[in-house]
């Protein structure tokens, strides 16, 4: 079996699919096909793998290929040393993880000259072997036979102590490089061990935000990602010391890991028996092996594993929130007036037409210190009348609620026009406005006005505008600056690609930034598409894409189905039907004596067709089923209908909140421990996972997602720490003692040995990057329990 066939077989087993599905998918990926293209247009080839399975396969394929490259390198290295036996080669061939492979390679890895190597060169390995094999030998007497002066490259052995130290180093290195021993200890510490966080002396004040972890113990394998990343951040900032421990190690006469090492090596750790003079020396070897060699090594590896897992979960949260945000409901093609709020420097105003093209700008000063309220209203009203505005977008930054009140008065004043005002997240708008892309799109505008234009456009179409901003700047993730930036970027790029292609892109209006996310296209080709559009006018047919510089048949195959041409020469160009399937659609129309245009949208007729009747060598039932659905509703947008949250008047700051209030808000971020909701007070509140539903919730995203409009009850307010506790269980009653301040501490928890907390504590501060919620979570849990 060749390497790729072996990889495919392992991937099939991992993913629970047939090897043939994996083989076909790998061939498509290697041929340059993208995941969106394969998922939508090659279902027969892959056996119907969806985009989630394809992304997982793509990621695992990368890992498996890296593993095979490393395996080949390891085998070659050991073979060069003349130490590759058939048994070792078999073990290396069966290694299924990078960690197992490195464990096997460790004894043969080229390294600096160690104390054990020096001892071997001095001829002390027979001494080590003899004492290990026969504990009845007297170490001092045996060592005396190995004393010698230095001769050439052979080191000296000055006395018995030096001989025994050298023999000890040999056994320590041997045990520490035993793949079975190290692997077993690693998994034991991972499964049974605890992560202990302790405050570093003198860091109480500067590390106050990490107070929940000043004396914290938690099972290592169960540490949630947000707590792990918080503790790692505390360590990086010099506030916390993190260590690993096995249960009972503080009380046991012999460390549990030392017991395991001795058992594996065949060393008796019981009290010395008469006639066993080497027992004490062997116990010392075991103790030093754990404390000097293995503990630090395993601690580093397992901390790395914990961080890797925590980062993976945090990246999943970020990716899921980004997907929800990108697929949020678009307000649609309407003339829009955007207000970027401000106080001293005024509010920046921009108007864009239904396609997002900039029309006009203004600066108004309705707030302190100038307070030109009426003048600001008159300016806004004039812009609305002049440009036929139907949407007003208000940025959610400083002075947003005051500006929202101004927009509300504008809506009332122009009531016959049926204006709609919406609060819009500004996250990333300043990043876009100062970018090179913004300077090319809006070269003659000040950066502040560019920000207002971006706010207007993201209300019209969040997906089209947000793809212009670096994903990390959109602000929907946990600890995004603490995780692997390579993995984060790869994951977020995949999310953007999937979202853009799921919705489809209007070829004649899309920006180069949006086009670059289409399957098969890149920034250079996207610029070429726009250049061709600008020089020769709108595309009338998808086939005209082949006239674009450097866009060949292979790229056309990948991108054409995701690019829409509205009112073009061929009605199918406005749909997700791929040009390669046009002959099939023509055949369906011909067999039923229908005109192609009359076929599109005729739901009643299309429902009478049986996909199996049109199967041929190129198209199977899955693809034909998709084509018929697309003909029914061509170019359908998978995003929901647009709806905006209505913030309560008079509730504009934390000081306006009272426990028991029921408010409407918009979900801004979903984490493993709950959801953050914007209720219009410049600070998102937290709905703890326990307060999302009357029923048990394992994953908050089963209940809510970013962009959802929800009703919440205020459970607790901590003005000093800027935290708001909310519940979506509207029958919950706030606990009086939580009041308006006590929402910050760690929630009460059972004490473990060593005084650490073991509570679930799965919430965080009122900001998307905080510690734990603690008492606020306790208040929500009490409120829940009172209703049962």
N, C-alpha and C positions, 0 to 999 in steps of 0.2 A: 504494500500500500504506500503510495507516494505521500509526501508531506501534506499537500493541499487536500487530498482525499481524507487523510487522517483528521485534519482540521475540520473539514466539513462534517465528518461523522460525529466528532465531539460537539460541534455547534448544534447539530440536530438533536443530540441527546440533551444538551443544556436547555434548548428552547422548546423541546417537546414537539418537534415537527419532523417531517420525513427528510432523509438525507438528500433526496432529489430536489426538494424545495430549496434547501440551503445551497446545493451545487448550482442550481439555476440562478439564484439571487447573487451569489458570489461572481458568477460569470458576467451578469449585468453590471454589477458595481465595478468590477475590474475593467469593463468596457466603457466606463465613463457615465453610465446611467445614474441619475440622482434618485434618492429615496422617494420624493413626491411622484416622479415619473413612473417608477416601478410600481408604487402602491396603486396608482390610478389606472395605468395603461398596460400593465403586464401581469394582470391577475392570473391569467391562465398559466403563465410561465412559472410563477412563484407558488401556485396553489392557493392564492388568495391571502398571502401574508399582508397584514395591515401596516400602516406607517410606524406604529409603535414597535411591532415585532421587527420590522426592517431596521429601525434605528438601533434596537438592541443587538440585532445580528451584526450590524455594521461595527458597533463598538466592541463586541466580543471577537469579531474577526480581527480587528486591529490588535487586541490583546493576544490572541492565539498566534498571530504571525510574529509579534515581538517575542513571544515565548519560544517559538521555534527557532528564530534567529539566535536567541541567547543559548538555546540548547546546543545548536551546532557549534557555537563559539566555545562553550564549556567542553564539549567532547573533543574538539580539536586541541584545546589547551592541555587537557589531561593526557591525551594521546601523545602530544609532543614531549611530555615529561616521561613517557614510557610507563605510565601507571594505570592505563585504562584496561581493566579486566572485563571479561564478558559479563560478570555479575554487576559491576558498577555501571557499565554501559546500559544494561537492562533497567537498573534503577533510575538512571538519568532519563532514559526513554519513556519511563512511566510517570515521571514527575509531571503533575498536572497543574502546578502553580509556579509562579516565579519564585516564591518564597522557598518551596520545597527544592527547587533546582539549585538555589543559592546555598541551601543547607548542605546538599550533597557535594557542591563544589568547594565549600569552605576549606576542607583540609588540603586541597590542591591549589588553592588560590595563591597567586604570587603576592608575597607580602614582605614587609621589612623583616630583617633578621630578628627573630624573637628570642627570649630567654630560653624557651624550650629547644629551639634550633641550636643555640650555643651549647646547651646541655647535651644534646645528641652528639654534636661534634666532639665533645669531651668524653664520649663513650659511656654516658650515664643511663642510656635507655635500658640496658640489661638490669641495672639496679632497680629502676622503677618497675620493670616487669616482675622481677623477683619478689619485691615487697608486696606488690598487688596480688600475686599468685599465692604467696605463703606468708600470712600475717604472723606466723610463729618465729620468723626470722628477726634477729635483733638489728634494727636500722643502723645503729652506730657501728656495730661490728661489720655489717655488710658493706657499709660505706667506706670503711678503712681500706678495702681492697681496690678502691677506684681513685685513690689519691695519686696525683702525678704532676710533674712540672709542665709548663708550656713547651710544646715541640712544634716548630713551624707554625702551621695554621691551627693546630690543635690547642684549645684553651687549657689552662692549668686548672687543676682541682686541688685547692690548697689544703682543705681539711674536711672532716666528716660533715660538718654543717653545710659547707658549700656543695658537697656531693648530694646531700639529701635535699637541699633547696633546688638543685638542678633536676633531680628525679621528680620532685613535686611539680616543677614547672612543666615537665614532659607529660605527666598524667593530667594536670589541669588543662593543658591545651588539647590533649586527646579527648577528654570528656566534653570540653566546650565545643569541639568540632564533630561530635557524634550526632549525625543527622536525626537519628531516631530519638535520642535523649533530648536534644534541643527542641525538636518538633513537638514532642510530648509535653515538655515543660511550658513551651509557648502557649499551647492550647489550654493547658490547665490554668495558667495565670489569666488567660483571656476569659475563660468560662467561669472561674471561681474567684478571681482576684478583685480587689477594690481599687478605685482611683481615689487617692487622698489629696485634698487641697488644703494647704495651710498658709496663713498670713505670714509674710516675711516681716520680721521685727522692724518696727519703725515706719511701716507703710500704711498704717490705719487711715490716716487722713487722705493722702493722695489716692489711695485705693478704695475709697468709700463705695464706689459704684460696684465693687466686687464683694461687698460685705456678706452676701449670701454664701460665699465660698471661703470665708476666713477659717472655718473649721468644718469641712464637708467631706463625708465619705459616701461613696456610691459604687454599686457593682459595675465593674469596668465594662462588661459586655452590654449593659443596659443604659449607659449614659446617653440621653437624648442629644441630638446634634447641637441644638442651641446652647445647652449647658456645657457641652464639651468645648465648643468654640469660645464661649465666654471665659471658661477657665484657661484655655490656651492663650487667649488675649491677656488675661490677668498675669499669666506667667511671662509673656513677652514684654509686658510693661513693668516687670520687676516687682509685682505686688504679691503674687502667689508662688508657692513652691508645690509642684505636683510630684507625687510618688505612687508606686504600685505596691500592693501588699496582698499576701494570701491570708485568708481567714485563719485566726488562731496563731499566727506567727509571733505575736507579741507575748503570748503566754507559754507557748510550747518550749520545752527544753532544747529541742533541735528544730531548726527551721524546716517546714514541710518540703521545701524544694531540695534541701540537703538530704532528706530522707529518700526522695525520689532519685537523686544522683547516686547515692550509695547503693540503693537497690539495683539500679541499672548496672552499676559497676561491680556488683557482687561484694560490696564492702559491708561488714557488720558494724553498725553504730551502737550496739549494746555496750554495756559497761565492759571494761577490759577483763579478759579472762586470763587465768594463769597460763603462762607459756605463749601468750600472743603479744609479743613486745611491739609489733608494728601497728597495732590497732590505733594508738593515739596519733601516730604520724599519718595514717590513712584518713582518720577523721579530720585532721587538719587539712589534708589535700581536698577532701570533699567541701569543707567550709570555705576554703579559699576559691575553689572552683565556682561556687555560687556567688560569693560576695565580690570577688575580683573579676571573674571572667563572664559569668552568665547573667547576673542581675542587670548590670548596666546595658549589656547587649540586648537582652529581652525587653527591658524598659524602653529603650530607644525604639525598638521595632514595634512594640505594642502601642506606645504613644503615637507612633506613625500610623499604625493601623486604625486607631481610634480617630485620629485627625482625618485620615483618608475617608473613613466611613462618614464622619460628621460633615466633611466637606461635600461628599457625594449627596447626602440628604439635603444639605443646604442648597446645593446647586439644583436638585430636583424641585425644591420649593420655589426657587427663583424662576426656574424654567416654567413651572406650572402657572405661576402668577403672571409671568410675561406673556404666556400663551393666552391666558384669559384677558389680559389687558389689550393685546393686539387684536383679539377677536371680539372686543367690546362692540356694542351696537353703534353704528355710525349715524350721525344725525342726517347725513345725506347731502345732496347738492343744493344747498340754500345759501343765499347771500348772508354773510355772517360778519358781525361787528364784535371784535374782541377787545377786552379791557385788561391790561396788565396793571394791577393795582399798585399804588405807591402813595406815600404821604408827602414828604417835603419836596421831592422831585416831580410830583404829579403822577397821574395815571396815563399810561401810554395807550393810545387807541389806534386800532388798524381795522380796515374794512377789506374783505376779500369777496370776490364774486362766487357764484355757485360752483365753479371749478377750482377755487382756491387761489385765483390770481389776485394779486394785490391791487387795490383800487385807490385808497386814500388813508391818510393818517391824521392824528391830532394828539394834543396833550391837554389834559384837563386837570383842574386843581380843586376838587370838591371837598377835600379833607383839610384838617389842620396842617400847617398854620394858616393857609390862605382862605380856605372855606368858601370857595366860589361855587357853591352848590347849584344855584339856579343857572349860572352861566354854563356849567358842565352839562346840565340837563338839556339846555338849548343846543349845545354843540352836538350832543349825541342824537337828539331828535332830528337835527338837520341832516346828519350822516345817514340815519335810518331812512328818512324820506328820499334823500337824493339817490340812494343806491338800492332801494327796495329790500332792505334788510329784514329777515324773518327770524334770525337767531342772534342772541347776544351771549357771548362766552366771557365769563369772568374768571381770571386766574385766581388760584387759591393761595396766593402768597400773602405778604404783609398787607394789611388793610383790606383783605378780601371781603370780609363780612360787611364792612362799611360800604365798600364798592358794590357789593351784591344788593344792599339796600337802595343804592342809587339806581342800579339797573331795574330793581323792582318798581321804583317810582316811574322810571321811563316806560316800563311795560304798561303801567296804569294810565299814564298820560296819553300813550298811543294805543289805547285799548282796541280800537277798531282794526288795527293792523295785525292783531293776534301774534304779537312777539312772544318768543320763548326764550327765557334766560336760563343759563346752565353754568354751574360752577365746574371749572375744568382744572385738572391737575397741571401745575407748571413744571413738574419734575422733568428735568432735562432740557427745558426750553432755553435756558441761558447757555447751556452747552452747545445746542444747535445754533443759536444766534451768533455765537463767536466762531463757528466752524468755517472751514474753507468752503464747504458745500453751501452754507447759507450766504456767504459772500458772493458765490457764483449765481445763486438763485435770485438774491435780492441785493445786487451790488450797490444800489444807490441809497439804501436805507441804513439808518443807525441801528446798532445791535439791539437797542431796547425795542425799537419798532419791529425788528425781525422776530423778537420773542413774542410780541403780540400777534403777529401773523401766524406763527407756529401754533399758538393757543387756538386761534380760529380754525386753522386747518385740522388740528387734532380732534376738534369737536365734529367737523364734517366727516372725517374719515381717520380714526385713530391709527389704523394699520398703515396707511399711506404716509402719515407724518412721523410716526414713532420709529419707522425703519431708518430714518435719517439720523437717529440719535444712538450713541453707543449704549447698548443695553444696560450696562452697569449704572448709567446715569438716570435711568428711568425710575429707580427707587422702589422696586417691588421684591427685594430679596433680603435674606438674613446674612449679615456678616460677609457681604460680597467681596470686601477687600481682604478678608482673611483666608479665602479659599484659593485653590490652585487656579490661577488666572488662565492657564492654557485649557484646563478642563471646563472652566466656566464659559470661556469664549466659544469653545467647540459646542457645548450644549446649547447655548443661547443662539448661536448661529443656526443650528439645526431647527430650533423652535421657530425662528423668524422665517426660515426657508419653508417649513411646513405650513405656517400660517398664511404666508403670501400666496403660495400655490393652492392652498385649500380655497381661498377666496377668489383667486384669479385677478388679473390686472388688465385695465383698459389700455391697450397698446397706444392709443392716440392722445391720452392725457397723462399717463404715468410719468413721474419724474425718473431721472436716471438712477436715483437711489433705490426707488421701488423696483424698477426693471432689473437692477443688478441682483435682486433676490429671487428672480424667476429661475426655475429649473433650467440649467444649461447656460445661463448668461452670467457674465462677470462684469465688474465696473467698466472695463474697456469696451466690451460689446454693448453694454447699456448706453454708453455715451455715443457709440456709433449708431444705435437705433434712433436716439434723439436727434442726432445730426442729420440722419436721412429724413426724419420726419420734418425737421425745420427747413431743410433745403427743397424737398419735393412735395411737401404737404402731407396730409393725413394718409395713413395706410387704408387702402380699400379692400385688400385681400391678404390673408395670412401668407400666401405664397410670395408676396412682395418682401417678406423678411429675408428671403434669399438674395435680395439685392443689397442688403446691408453689408458693409465692408467687414470681412473676416467671419461672417456668419454662414457656415456651410450646412450641408444636409444633416450631419450628425447633430449639430446644435439645434437646427430647426426641429428635428424629431423631439428633442428634449423640451424645448420651450413652447412650441406652437400651441399645444392644447391648453396652456395656462394664460395665453394672451387673448384678450377679447377685442373684437372690432365691432362697435355698435353701428348699426345702419350701414354696413358694408355691402359689397356686391354679393356675398354669399351669406345667407342668414345663419348658417351653421358656425360662421366665424364669431358670432356673439355668444357661443355656447362652449361648454367644456368638451364637446365632441372633438376628438383629435382628427386632423386632416387625413390621417391614414385610414380612418373609418368612414370618410365621406362616401366612397363607393358602396359600402354596406348600407348606409342610410338611403342612398339612391336606389339600391336594390329593394329595400323595404317599401319605399314609396312606389316604385314601379310595379311590384307584385300586388300592391293593393290599389292600383290605379289612382294614386293620389299625387298632387303636386307637392314638391318638397316644402314650400312655404306653408302650405295648408296642413302639413303633417305636424309642424311645430306648434305646440300648445294645445293640441286637440286631445285633452285628457281622456275623454270617453273612448275614443278610437284606440289610443295608445294602450289603454288598459286591456283591450281585447287581444292584443298581439302576444304571442308566446315566443320568448327568446329562443327556445330550442328549435323553432322552425327556421331560424336564420343562421344557425351555426355553420361555419365552414372551417377550412384549415387555419385561417388567420384569427378568427374570433370565436370565443366560446360563450357559454351562457353568462358567466359573470360580467364580461365586458358588454355584451349586448343588453343585459339588464340595466347596466349603468347608462348606456346610450339612450334607451327608451325613457329612463327617468329624466335624463337631461333634455330630451326632446319635449317632454311634458312641461318642464320649467327651465327653459334654457338660461344659462348664466345665473342660476339661483345663488343667492348669497347665504352662506351658512350662518352668518351672524344674526343675533336676535334683533327684535324691534327696539328702536331707541326709546329710552325713558330716562328722565333725570330725577335726582333726589330733590325733595322739597325741604329745605332747612327751615326750622321754626324761627319766626321773627322774634327778636328780642333775646335769642340764645346765640351769642356771638363770641364769648370767651369762657374760659373755665369757671370764672366767677358767676356766670349766669346759670351754671348747671346745678341741679338739685337732685339728690337720689329720689328715684321714683318717676322721674320724667320719662315719657315715651316719645322718642324722636325718630325721624327718618334719616338714613345716611347711606353712604356708598362704601362698599368694601374696597379697601385699597391694597390689602396684603393678607395673604393666608399663610399661616405657618403650621408646624406640627402641633402646636399647643393652642391654637385658636385663630381668630381673625381680627384684623384691625379695621376699624370703621371710621370714616370721616363724617362727623356730625355737624361740621361747620363752625368749630371753635378753635381752629388753627392747631389742633392736637388730636391725632387719632386716638380713639378709645379701643380697648381690647375686650372682645368677647371670648372668654376662656372656653376651651373645648367642652368643658362640663356644662356651659350655659348656651350652647348652640342649639340644642334640641331637647325635647322631653325624653328621647330615647338615647341609648348609648351611641356615641360617635367615636369611631376608631380613627378616621381621617377627616379633618375639618372640611376638606374639599368635597366630601360627599354631600355637604350641606350648603356651602357657599363657595363662591369663587370671586376673584378680583373683578370689580365692576358691577357686582350685583347691588341692587337697591334693597335695603332691608329696614325693618322697624326694630328698634332696640330700646331697652329700658336702662336708665342710668342706675347703677348699683352702688358705686362709690366714686368719690372724687378726691384726688390728692393734689391740691393746688401747688404746694411747695415743690413736689417732685414732678409735676406735670403729667399725672397719670389718671386715666379714666377707666373705671370698670363698667362694662356693659353686659347685658344679657339679651338674647333673642327669645328667652322664655319669658314672655311678657307678664305672666302671672307670678314670677319671682318677686319677693319682697326684700328690699335692701335691709341689711342689718344696721340698726341705729348706731352701734358702736363703731362701725367702719367710717361713718360720717363723711367728712370732706377732707380728711387728711391721712388716715392710716391705711395706705394701700401699697406701701413699698416694701415692707419687710418680708423675710422668708417665712413661708407659712409653717405652722407648727408641724413637727415631724418626729417620728420615733427615732430615738437615739441609738446609734449602733456602737459597737465597741470602739473605744478611742474617742467617743464624744461626737462623732460626725453625724450629720443629718442624713436620713434615708427617705425623706418624703418624696412624693411624686413631683410636686412643685413644677409642673410642666408649663408655666406661663412665663411671660416676659414683661418688661416695662412697657409703658405706653408709647414707646418709640420702637420702631421696627428693629433697632439694634440695641437691645438692652439686656439686663440680667434676668432675674426671675420675678414673677408677679407676687408670689407668696401670699400675704394676708388677703389680698384682693381675690386670689383664687379660692382661699378658704371661705371668704364671705359669699362668693358665688355658690360654692358647694353647700354651705349652710342654707342658703336661700332655696337651692334645689331640694335639699332633703326635707325642708319644712313643708313642702307641697306634696310630699309622698306619704 
